[in-house]
Amino acid sequence: MKLAEAYGGHGIRVEKPDELDDAIKEMISVDKPVIFDCMVDKHANCFPMIPSGAAHNNMLLGDEADSSDIENAISDEGKILV
């Protein structure tokens, strides 16, 4: 958060699930760059995820996405982001 503020941005940190909704509203309402630090349990699987040291095109999508049909698992709009 302090690094974001040092560069003229706004830092938000969320440590508990019940804080998330208010933090997202705050993030949307701020009129400058935001670094959003969302703490999750180290055993939680947050998808999509990029394994440590892997490239962005090695993104894991979770069990819902069939790995044999990866091209259709990501929408055209999503492909722009990766």
N, C-alpha and C positions, 0 to 999 in steps of 0.2 A: 504494500500500500504506500509506503513512504517513497519507494522508487517512482511509482506513478506520479505522486505529488511533486517529487523533485523535478520531473520533466513537464510539469504543468497539467498533468492528467488527474484523474480521480481514481483512488483505489478502494475496492470493496472486498471484504473477506467474509465468507459465510462458513460457520463451523457446525451448524445444526440445521437439519431439514426444515424446521419450522421458521427459520430466518430467510429461506430462499425466496419466497414470493415477494416480500418487502424489498429484498436486495435487488431482485430483477426490476421491480418498479423504479427503484432508485437509479439503477444503471440506465434505464431507458430515459429517465427524466433529466439526467445530467447532460449538459451541452458542451462536453469536451471528451477527449479519449478516456476510456475506462479500462482498467485492468481488474478483472473479476476473478478473485481467488476463491474457488469453491472447494472446501475440504471434503474428502470422501474417505470412507473406511478403506484401508489398504487391501482388503479382501473383496471389495465391491468391483464388479465388472462394469465399467462405464464405456459404453459403445456409442459411436465408433471410437476406436483407440488405435494409436500407432505404437507398436512395441518399441522399447528403448533401443536406440541405435538404428532403427529401420527407416526406410524412406516413406514419404507420404503415400506412395502408391502401394504400400504393403499394409494398408489400414485393415484392421480386424473389425468386422461388422457384427459379430455375435452369432449365437446359434440360430436366430431367425433367418439370417441370410444364408442361402445355399451357396457354398463356396464354388460349386461347379458352374453356377450361373451368376458369377460375380459381376459381369457386365450389365446385367439387368437388375442387379440388387441396388445399384446407385442410380438415382434419377439423373436426367440430363442437367437439371439445375444443380444437383449436388456435385456432378462431375466438374463443373466450373470451379468449385471451391477446392477441389483436390487436383 
